[in-house]
Amino acid sequence: MFPCHFVGYWGKDKQEFLTQRRRGAKRGGEGEKFVWDVVFVGCESVPSLPEDRIAAISAGGFSACSDVWVRLESNKLILGREVFGRVSLFWSQQGGVIWFASQLQLLLEVLEKPEVSIPGLYGYSCFSYVPNPLTSVHKVFSVPAGTEIVWEDIGSSQFRGIYQWGESPEQIKDENIAVSQLQVLLKKSIQKQIADLKDEPVGVFLSGGLDSSIVAALLVEAGVKVRAYTLDFGNVGIPEYPYAEKVAEFLNIPLVKVDASPNKVKNALIPTVKALDLPFGDGVTVPLYLLNQVASQETQVIFNGEGGDQLFAGWTNKPLIAAGIYQAENPNGEETFIQQYLRTFHRLWGYEARVYQPEIYAQIRGLNAQEWLLDALDASFCPSLLHRLRRASLMLKGAQNIHPRATALGFAHGLGVRSPFCDLLLAAWTFQLSGELCLHGACEKYILKRAVENWLPAEIVWRQKRGMGVPLTSWCLNDYWHDIGNWLNPGILSSEKCFFPDIALQIVTGELGGAIQGRRVGESLWLLIMWQLWRYHVFGAKLVTKSWNHPFILPSWLWKKYKQY
């Protein structure tokens, strides 16, 4: 199953839309009460599928497994999605028909008058992605990862979980046993991922961090031809590529530095928005698009290290652990633990009254962003705090953000995307680990580091974790200063009656909120920019007349002088 997309329907009446509007590999059929039709977009023939499946896609291009699927069972329609969330799956009910598609844009053509989903917009502003099962479009929904939705009749659906991340009652505490078992699991995961490869080279996105370096090392050990790709942001921020160079030199593999300069990023911005399909507000998305673009010229399969942080508690969990302990001892404190977790997304939650115009704000006031976190932080599945945080990372930041956007960017360039850490046996095993083996004192991902310390240079294994240093604030306040006046133009924002017209200026000056400073300035601006560009280039909203009454029309240095006086 190669990179492609599908759109189809299931209902009592045949829909001519597919034959009239879509071109691609088509298949259809009739059941006892329902007819169905599916078109695979971007391929000439229908992929070989299991008998009970009428549509399916694999992120990595595996023919033996699916990451999303549509199947029929005794006149029931079933939409399913695997637990890591690597591929998206959407649906919408239109009259007597259930429409489904692997790409949101394909369903937009079905809707008579598409509308923006206000809950989807609010969720995006809190997390930088739209929380499942919402999408950014009204009456279009996503299938949550690890879930099947079953229809026995139009308008009657049932959700059923197919897998839950849960803490094992018996915990591994012996470090040597854990190291030995983990090494075997990592090697088995790689073997599964390369079993169908011939002699062609594969690409690895190599940040120089621990996870991607492990993947590269395992591929080299397995005898696979590897080409590594890393990002070069120039002289701005803290460069990561020197670490990637050390790994590539150690493994004796070629390394391609991909130019992620401001001009390159700007030119790739709109293609990235279209490729992502849903709005994703993280600054790393466009640089990742550039990585995929370059890699696609030399390979058809790309490997990444995504998922390692979620499996081994790689994000900075220490503040949340402290917050959890404090909350247990002070249950009547100012903020609940879920509120503390919500703050880790560092987006616009808590600033709603300053962000949204009154009409939208009135609709948002009835929504509670904490509800989108409740299932992921359910203590009944993970009684201990660290495992609960890992469950939440897998279900939220992983399945709803990191994995689907990685696949979407790869598919846009015809690449199969393989993530060795997205291995169910490996992931389930990590829930047997005692907390001390994941977070050993101040050392995060301790047991993973111990398991691979002989596979990579010590400097790579034991250096402190840093996120990808995309210099968004520098770009926005310098290279993109004039562009912000177009992307977040006050005249356009005023007419759309969603965000306050001067929101960009409020962020730049620090007047929106005290916590939005430094890197948060660029992250907040980028969040809004990606939403606005999604509205125009995916959703299809029409641009209105721009205003010229804003500070971004001046050179940034001149505006700063003007502001001083």
C-alpha positions as CSV (number, residue, x, y, z in Angstrom):
1,M,0.0,0.0,0.0
2,F,1.8,3.0,-1.3
3,P,1.3,6.7,-0.5
4,C,-2.2,7.6,-1.8
5,H,-5.6,8.7,-0.5
6,F,-9.1,7.4,-0.7
7,V,-12.6,8.8,-0.6
8,G,-15.9,6.9,-0.6
9,Y,-19.4,6.5,0.7
10,W,-21.8,4.0,2.2
11,G,-25.5,4.5,2.0
12,K,-28.9,3.5,0.5
13,D,-28.5,5.5,-2.7
14,K,-25.7,5.5,-5.3
15,Q,-23.8,8.8,-5.3
16,E,-22.7,10.0,-8.7
17,F,-20.1,12.4,-7.2
18,L,-17.3,9.9,-7.3
19,T,-17.6,9.1,-11.0
20,Q,-18.2,12.7,-11.9
21,R,-15.6,14.5,-9.8
22,R,-12.8,12.0,-8.9
23,R,-10.3,10.3,-11.0
24,G,-8.4,7.3,-9.7
25,A,-8.6,3.6,-9.0
26,K,-12.3,2.8,-8.3
27,R,-14.1,-0.1,-6.7
28,G,-17.7,-0.4,-5.4
29,G,-20.4,-2.9,-4.5
30,E,-23.8,-3.6,-3.1
31,G,-24.9,-5.2,0.2
32,E,-28.3,-6.4,1.4
33,K,-29.4,-2.8,2.2
34,F,-26.5,-0.5,1.3
35,V,-24.4,0.4,-1.7
36,W,-20.8,1.6,-1.4
37,D,-18.1,3.1,-3.6
38,V,-14.4,4.0,-3.1
39,V,-11.9,5.9,-5.2
40,F,-8.2,5.7,-4.5
41,V,-6.7,9.1,-5.5
42,G,-3.2,9.2,-6.7
43,C,-2.9,5.6,-8.0
44,E,-3.9,3.7,-11.1
45,S,-5.0,0.5,-9.6
46,V,-6.7,-0.5,-6.3
47,P,-4.2,-1.8,-3.8
48,S,-4.4,-5.5,-2.8
49,L,-6.5,-5.5,0.4
50,P,-7.8,-8.2,2.8
51,E,-11.2,-9.5,1.8
52,D,-13.2,-7.7,4.5
53,R,-11.7,-4.3,3.7
54,I,-12.9,-1.9,1.0
55,A,-10.2,0.7,1.7
56,A,-7.0,0.9,3.7
57,I,-3.7,2.7,3.9
58,S,-0.3,2.0,5.5
59,A,1.9,4.9,6.4
60,G,5.1,2.9,5.7
61,G,3.7,1.3,2.5
62,F,3.4,-2.2,4.0
63,S,1.1,-4.5,2.1
64,A,0.4,-6.8,5.1
65,C,-0.9,-4.2,7.5
66,S,-3.1,-1.1,7.6
67,D,-2.9,2.0,9.7
68,V,-6.5,3.1,8.7
69,W,-9.2,0.9,7.3
70,V,-12.7,0.8,6.1
71,R,-14.5,-2.6,6.2
72,L,-17.9,-4.1,5.8
73,E,-19.2,-6.8,8.2
74,S,-22.7,-8.2,7.9
75,N,-24.1,-4.9,6.5
76,K,-22.2,-2.8,9.0
77,L,-19.8,-0.1,8.0
78,I,-16.6,0.0,10.2
79,L,-14.0,2.8,10.2
80,G,-10.8,2.0,12.1
81,R,-7.5,3.6,13.0
82,E,-4.5,2.0,14.7
83,V,-3.4,3.2,18.1
84,F,-0.3,5.3,17.1
85,G,-2.4,7.5,14.8
86,R,0.0,7.5,11.9
87,V,-2.7,8.1,9.2
88,S,-5.8,10.2,9.6
89,L,-9.3,9.1,8.8
90,F,-12.3,11.4,8.5
91,W,-16.1,11.0,8.1
92,S,-19.2,13.0,7.7
93,Q,-22.9,12.2,7.4
94,Q,-24.7,13.9,4.6
95,G,-28.4,12.9,4.4
96,G,-28.7,9.2,4.0
97,V,-25.0,8.7,3.3
98,I,-21.8,8.2,5.4
99,W,-18.8,9.7,3.6
100,F,-15.3,8.7,4.6
101,A,-11.9,9.8,3.4
102,S,-8.2,9.7,4.4
103,Q,-7.9,13.4,3.6
104,L,-10.0,16.2,4.9
105,Q,-9.8,18.1,1.6
106,L,-11.6,15.2,-0.2
107,L,-14.6,15.6,2.1
108,L,-14.8,19.3,1.6
109,E,-16.0,18.7,-1.9
110,V,-19.0,16.7,-0.5
111,L,-20.2,19.5,1.7
112,E,-22.6,22.0,0.2
113,K,-21.6,25.0,2.4
114,P,-18.6,24.1,4.5
115,E,-18.3,26.0,7.8
116,V,-15.4,26.3,10.3
117,S,-15.8,24.3,13.4
118,I,-15.7,26.7,16.4
119,P,-14.8,23.9,18.9
120,G,-12.1,22.7,16.4
121,L,-10.7,26.2,16.2
122,Y,-10.6,26.6,19.9
123,G,-8.9,23.2,20.4
124,Y,-6.3,24.2,17.8
125,S,-5.6,27.4,19.6
126,C,-5.0,25.5,22.9
127,F,-2.9,22.6,21.5
128,S,-1.6,23.6,18.0
129,Y,-3.6,20.7,16.6
130,V,-7.3,20.0,16.4
131,P,-8.2,17.4,19.1
132,N,-10.0,14.2,18.0
133,P,-12.7,13.5,17.2
134,L,-13.1,17.1,16.0
135,T,-11.7,18.6,12.9
136,S,-11.5,22.2,11.8
137,V,-14.6,21.8,9.7
138,H,-18.2,21.7,11.1
139,K,-19.9,18.3,10.8
140,V,-16.7,16.5,9.7
141,F,-15.1,14.3,12.3
142,S,-11.9,12.2,12.7
143,V,-11.6,8.7,13.9
144,P,-9.6,8.7,17.1
145,A,-6.4,6.6,17.2
146,G,-7.0,3.1,18.6
147,T,-10.7,3.2,17.8
148,E,-13.3,1.7,15.4
149,I,-16.6,3.4,14.6
150,V,-19.4,1.0,13.7
151,W,-22.6,1.9,11.8
152,E,-25.4,-0.6,11.7
153,D,-27.6,2.0,10.1
154,I,-27.3,5.6,8.9
155,G,-27.4,7.9,12.0
156,S,-26.6,5.1,14.5
157,S,-22.9,4.7,15.3
158,Q,-21.0,3.1,18.1
159,F,-17.4,3.7,19.2
160,R,-15.3,0.8,20.3
161,G,-11.7,0.9,21.5
162,I,-9.4,-1.6,20.0
163,Y,-6.4,-0.9,22.3
164,Q,-5.7,1.0,25.5
165,W,-2.4,2.1,26.8
166,G,-2.3,0.8,30.4
167,E,0.2,0.2,33.1
168,S,1.2,-3.4,33.7
169,P,0.6,-4.6,37.3
170,E,4.0,-6.2,37.4
171,Q,6.9,-3.7,36.9
172,I,10.4,-4.5,35.8
173,K,12.9,-3.1,38.3
174,D,16.1,-4.9,37.5
175,E,18.1,-2.6,35.2
176,N,20.1,-5.4,33.5
177,I,17.0,-7.4,32.6
178,A,15.4,-4.2,31.2
179,V,18.4,-3.4,29.1
180,S,18.6,-6.9,27.7
181,Q,14.9,-7.0,26.8
182,L,14.9,-3.5,25.3
183,Q,17.8,-4.2,23.0
184,V,16.1,-7.3,21.6
185,L,12.8,-5.4,21.1
186,L,14.5,-2.5,19.3
187,K,16.3,-4.9,16.9
188,K,13.1,-6.8,16.3
189,S,11.2,-3.6,15.5
190,I,13.8,-2.6,12.9
191,Q,13.7,-6.1,11.4
192,K,9.9,-5.8,10.9
193,Q,10.4,-2.4,9.2
194,I,13.0,-3.5,6.7
195,A,11.6,-7.0,5.9
196,D,10.1,-5.9,2.6
197,L,13.0,-3.7,1.4
198,K,15.2,-4.9,-1.4
199,D,18.6,-3.3,-2.0
200,E,17.4,0.3,-2.4
201,P,18.7,3.0,-0.1
202,V,16.4,4.4,2.6
203,G,16.5,7.9,4.2
204,V,16.7,8.8,7.9
205,F,15.7,12.1,9.3
206,L,18.7,12.6,11.6
207,S,18.4,15.5,14.1
208,G,21.4,14.4,16.1
209,G,19.1,13.6,19.0
210,L,19.0,10.2,20.7
211,D,15.9,8.7,19.0
212,S,16.8,9.3,15.4
213,S,20.4,8.4,16.0
214,I,19.3,5.0,17.4
215,V,17.2,4.3,14.3
216,A,20.1,5.2,12.0
217,A,22.4,2.9,14.1
218,L,20.0,0.0,13.9
219,L,19.5,0.3,10.2
220,V,23.3,0.4,9.6
221,E,23.8,-2.6,11.8
222,A,21.1,-4.5,9.8
223,G,23.0,-3.9,6.6
224,V,20.6,-1.3,5.1
225,K,21.9,1.4,2.8
226,V,21.2,4.6,4.7
227,R,21.3,8.3,3.7
228,A,20.7,10.8,6.5
229,Y,19.1,14.2,6.2
230,T,19.4,17.0,8.7
231,L,18.2,20.6,8.9
232,D,20.4,23.6,8.7
233,F,18.9,26.8,10.2
234,G,22.0,28.8,9.6
235,N,23.5,31.0,12.3
236,V,20.3,31.7,14.1
237,G,19.5,29.9,17.3
238,I,21.4,26.8,18.6
239,P,22.5,24.6,15.7
240,E,21.7,20.9,16.0
241,Y,23.4,19.6,12.8
242,P,26.9,19.3,14.4
243,Y,25.5,16.5,16.4
244,A,24.0,14.9,13.3
245,E,27.4,15.2,11.7
246,K,29.0,13.3,14.6
247,V,26.5,10.5,14.3
248,A,26.8,10.3,10.5
249,E,30.6,10.2,10.8
250,F,30.4,7.5,13.6
251,L,28.1,5.3,11.5
252,N,29.9,6.1,8.2
253,I,26.8,7.2,6.3
254,P,26.3,10.2,4.0
255,L,24.6,13.2,5.5
256,V,22.7,15.8,3.5
257,K,22.2,19.2,5.2
258,V,18.9,20.7,4.1
259,D,18.7,24.4,3.9
260,A,16.0,25.7,6.2
261,S,16.7,29.4,5.8
262,P,13.9,31.9,6.2
263,N,13.4,32.3,2.4
264,K,13.3,28.5,1.8
265,V,10.8,28.2,4.6
266,K,8.6,31.0,3.3
267,N,8.5,29.5,-0.2
268,A,7.5,26.2,1.2
269,L,4.9,27.6,3.6
270,I,1.7,27.2,1.4
271,P,2.7,23.8,0.0
272,T,3.2,22.6,3.6
273,V,-0.3,23.9,4.6
274,K,-1.8,22.0,1.7
275,A,0.2,18.9,2.4
276,L,-0.8,18.9,6.1
277,D,-4.5,19.0,5.2
278,L,-5.5,19.8,8.8
279,P,-4.0,22.9,10.5
280,F,-0.9,22.1,12.5
281,G,0.6,25.1,14.3
282,D,4.1,23.8,15.3
283,G,7.0,25.7,13.7
284,V,8.7,22.4,12.8
285,T,6.2,21.5,10.1
286,V,7.7,23.6,7.2
287,P,11.3,22.5,7.9
288,L,10.1,18.9,7.9
289,Y,8.4,19.5,4.6
290,L,11.8,20.6,3.2
291,L,13.4,17.4,4.6
292,N,10.8,15.3,2.8
293,Q,11.2,17.3,-0.4
294,V,15.0,16.7,-0.6
295,A,14.8,13.0,0.6
296,S,12.1,12.2,-2.0
297,Q,14.7,12.9,-4.8
298,E,16.8,10.0,-3.6
299,T,14.6,7.4,-1.9
300,Q,11.0,6.1,-1.5
301,V,11.1,5.2,2.1
302,I,12.0,7.5,5.0
303,F,12.7,6.5,8.7
304,N,12.3,8.8,11.6
305,G,12.8,8.6,15.4
306,E,9.3,9.9,16.2
307,G,7.7,8.1,19.2
308,G,10.8,7.7,21.3
309,D,9.9,10.6,23.6
310,Q,6.5,9.3,24.2
311,L,7.6,5.7,25.0
312,F,10.4,6.6,27.3
313,A,9.2,9.8,29.0
314,G,11.5,12.0,27.0
315,W,9.7,15.3,27.4
316,T,10.4,17.4,30.5
317,N,8.1,15.6,32.9
318,K,9.8,16.8,36.0
319,P,7.7,20.0,36.4
320,L,4.5,17.9,35.9
321,I,5.6,15.3,38.4
322,A,6.2,18.1,40.9
323,A,2.8,19.5,40.1
324,G,1.2,16.1,40.6
325,I,2.8,15.7,44.0
326,Y,1.8,19.2,45.0
327,Q,-1.7,18.7,43.8
328,A,-2.0,15.4,45.8
329,E,-0.9,17.3,49.0
330,N,-2.8,20.5,48.2
331,P,-6.0,19.4,46.4
332,N,-7.5,22.9,46.9
333,G,-4.6,24.7,45.1
334,E,-5.1,27.4,42.5
335,E,-4.7,25.0,39.5
336,T,-5.6,21.4,39.0
337,F,-3.2,18.9,37.6
338,I,-5.0,18.8,34.3
339,Q,-4.7,22.6,34.1
340,Q,-1.0,22.3,34.7
341,Y,-0.8,19.7,31.9
342,L,-2.7,22.0,29.6
343,R,-0.1,24.7,30.1
344,T,2.6,22.4,28.8
345,F,1.3,23.0,25.3
346,H,2.3,26.7,25.6
347,R,-0.4,28.0,23.3
348,L,-3.3,30.4,23.7
349,W,-5.3,28.7,26.4
350,G,-6.1,31.2,29.1
351,Y,-6.0,34.2,26.7
352,E,-9.4,33.6,25.1
353,A,-11.0,37.0,26.0
354,R,-8.0,38.8,24.4
355,V,-7.8,36.6,21.3
356,Y,-11.3,36.2,20.0
357,Q,-13.9,38.8,19.0
358,P,-17.1,38.8,21.1
359,E,-19.3,36.7,18.8
360,I,-16.7,33.8,18.7
361,Y,-15.7,34.3,22.3
362,A,-19.4,33.8,23.4
363,Q,-19.4,30.4,21.7
364,I,-16.0,29.4,23.1
365,R,-16.9,30.2,26.7
366,G,-19.1,27.2,26.9
367,L,-16.2,24.9,25.9
368,N,-13.7,23.4,28.4
369,A,-10.4,22.4,26.9
370,Q,-9.6,20.2,29.9
371,E,-12.3,17.7,28.7
372,W,-10.1,16.9,25.7
373,L,-7.4,15.6,28.1
374,L,-9.5,13.6,30.5
375,D,-9.3,10.2,28.8
376,A,-5.6,10.5,28.2
377,L,-4.9,11.3,31.8
378,D,-7.4,8.7,33.2
379,A,-5.7,7.3,36.3
380,S,-7.7,4.0,36.1
381,F,-5.5,2.9,33.2
382,C,-2.2,4.2,34.7
383,P,-2.2,4.6,38.5
384,S,1.4,5.8,38.7
385,L,2.0,9.4,37.6
386,L,4.9,8.8,35.1
387,H,3.0,6.1,33.2
388,R,0.0,8.3,33.1
389,L,2.1,11.1,31.6
390,R,3.4,8.6,29.0
391,R,-0.1,7.5,28.2
392,A,-1.1,11.1,27.7
393,S,1.9,11.8,25.5
394,L,1.1,8.8,23.3
395,M,-2.6,9.7,22.9
396,L,-2.2,13.5,22.6
397,K,1.1,14.8,21.4
398,G,1.9,11.6,19.5
399,A,-1.3,10.3,17.9
400,Q,-3.0,13.6,17.3
401,N,0.0,15.7,16.3
402,I,3.4,14.2,15.6
403,H,2.6,11.0,13.8
404,P,-0.2,12.2,11.5
405,R,1.7,15.3,10.4
406,A,4.8,13.3,9.7
407,T,2.9,10.9,7.5
408,A,1.0,13.7,5.7
409,L,4.3,15.4,4.8
410,G,5.8,12.2,3.6
411,F,2.8,11.3,1.5
412,A,2.8,14.7,-0.2
413,H,6.2,13.7,-1.6
414,G,5.4,10.1,-2.4
415,L,7.3,8.7,0.6
416,G,6.5,5.8,2.8
417,V,7.1,6.9,6.4
418,R,8.4,4.4,8.9
419,S,8.7,5.0,12.6
420,P,10.4,2.0,14.4
421,F,9.3,3.3,17.8
422,C,5.7,2.9,16.7
423,D,5.9,-0.8,17.5
424,L,3.1,-2.3,19.6
425,L,5.2,-4.9,21.3
426,L,7.9,-2.4,22.2
427,A,5.3,0.2,23.4
428,A,3.4,-2.2,25.5
429,W,6.6,-3.4,27.1
430,T,7.5,0.1,28.2
431,F,4.4,0.1,30.4
432,Q,6.1,-2.7,32.4
433,L,9.0,-0.4,33.3
434,S,9.3,1.0,36.8
435,G,9.3,4.8,36.9
436,E,12.9,4.9,38.1
437,L,14.1,3.2,34.9
438,C,12.5,5.9,32.8
439,L,13.3,8.9,34.9
440,H,16.5,8.1,36.9
441,G,17.1,11.1,39.1
442,A,17.3,14.0,36.7
443,C,18.1,11.8,33.7
444,E,15.2,11.3,31.4
445,K,14.9,8.2,29.1
446,Y,17.5,6.6,31.3
447,I,16.9,2.9,30.3
448,L,16.9,3.7,26.6
449,K,20.3,5.4,27.0
450,R,21.6,2.5,28.9
451,A,20.4,0.1,26.3
452,V,22.1,1.9,23.4
453,E,25.2,3.4,25.1
454,N,27.5,1.1,23.1
455,W,25.8,1.8,19.8
456,L,26.5,5.5,19.6
457,P,29.0,8.1,20.8
458,A,28.6,8.9,24.5
459,E,28.2,12.6,23.7
460,I,25.0,11.8,21.7
461,V,23.6,9.3,24.2
462,W,24.0,11.3,27.4
463,R,23.5,14.9,26.3
464,Q,20.5,16.7,27.6
465,K,17.4,16.6,25.5
466,R,16.5,19.7,23.5
467,G,13.6,20.2,21.1
468,M,14.2,21.2,17.5
469,G,15.4,24.8,17.7
470,V,13.3,26.4,15.0
471,P,14.0,30.2,15.3
472,L,10.4,31.3,14.9
473,T,10.7,34.5,17.0
474,S,13.8,35.7,15.1
475,W,12.1,35.0,11.8
476,C,8.9,36.7,12.7
477,L,10.5,39.8,14.2
478,N,13.0,40.2,11.3
479,D,12.7,38.2,8.1
480,Y,8.9,37.9,8.1
481,W,8.0,41.3,9.6
482,H,6.3,42.6,6.5
483,D,4.7,39.2,5.8
484,I,3.0,39.2,9.1
485,G,1.1,42.3,7.9
486,N,-0.2,40.1,5.1
487,W,-0.7,36.8,6.9
488,L,-2.4,38.4,10.0
489,N,-3.7,41.5,8.3
490,P,-5.9,43.6,10.6
491,G,-8.4,44.4,7.8
492,I,-8.9,40.7,7.0
493,L,-9.1,39.6,10.7
494,S,-11.7,42.4,11.3
495,S,-13.9,41.2,8.5
496,E,-13.7,37.6,9.5
497,K,-14.9,38.5,13.1
498,C,-12.8,35.7,14.7
499,F,-9.5,37.0,16.0
500,F,-9.0,40.6,17.2
501,P,-7.6,42.6,14.4
502,D,-4.5,43.8,16.4
503,I,-3.6,40.4,17.8
504,A,-0.3,40.2,16.0
505,L,0.7,43.5,17.4
506,Q,-0.4,42.5,20.9
507,I,1.8,39.4,20.7
508,V,4.8,41.3,19.3
509,T,4.7,44.0,22.0
510,G,4.1,41.5,24.8
511,E,0.8,43.0,25.7
512,L,-1.3,39.8,25.1
513,G,0.1,38.1,28.1
514,G,3.1,37.9,30.4
515,A,3.9,34.3,29.6
516,I,4.1,35.0,25.8
517,Q,7.7,36.2,25.6
518,G,10.9,35.0,23.9
519,R,10.3,31.9,21.9
520,R,6.6,32.0,22.8
521,V,6.2,35.1,20.6
522,G,7.1,33.3,17.5
523,E,5.2,30.2,18.4
524,S,2.0,32.1,19.0
525,L,2.3,34.1,15.8
526,W,3.0,30.9,13.9
527,L,0.0,29.2,15.3
528,L,-2.2,32.0,14.0
529,I,-0.4,32.2,10.6
530,M,-0.9,28.5,10.0
531,W,-4.6,28.7,10.8
532,Q,-5.2,31.7,8.5
533,L,-3.3,30.1,5.6
534,W,-5.3,26.9,6.2
535,R,-8.5,28.9,5.8
536,Y,-7.5,30.2,2.5
537,H,-5.6,27.4,0.9
538,V,-7.4,24.3,2.2
539,F,-10.8,25.4,3.5
540,G,-11.2,27.8,0.5
541,A,-12.2,31.0,2.3
542,K,-12.0,34.1,0.2
543,L,-9.6,36.9,0.9
544,V,-11.1,40.3,1.5
545,T,-9.6,43.8,1.2
546,K,-6.5,44.3,3.3
547,S,-5.8,47.2,5.6
548,W,-2.7,49.2,5.3
549,N,-3.1,50.6,8.8
550,H,-0.6,48.5,10.8
551,P,3.0,48.7,12.0
552,F,4.2,45.8,9.9
553,I,4.2,48.0,6.8
554,L,7.2,49.9,8.3
555,P,10.6,48.4,8.6
556,S,10.9,46.7,11.9
557,W,13.8,48.9,13.0
558,L,11.8,52.1,12.1
559,W,8.8,50.8,14.0
560,K,10.9,50.1,17.1
561,K,12.3,53.6,16.9
562,Y,8.8,55.0,16.6
563,K,7.6,53.0,19.5
564,Q,10.5,54.3,21.7
565,Y,9.5,57.9,21.0
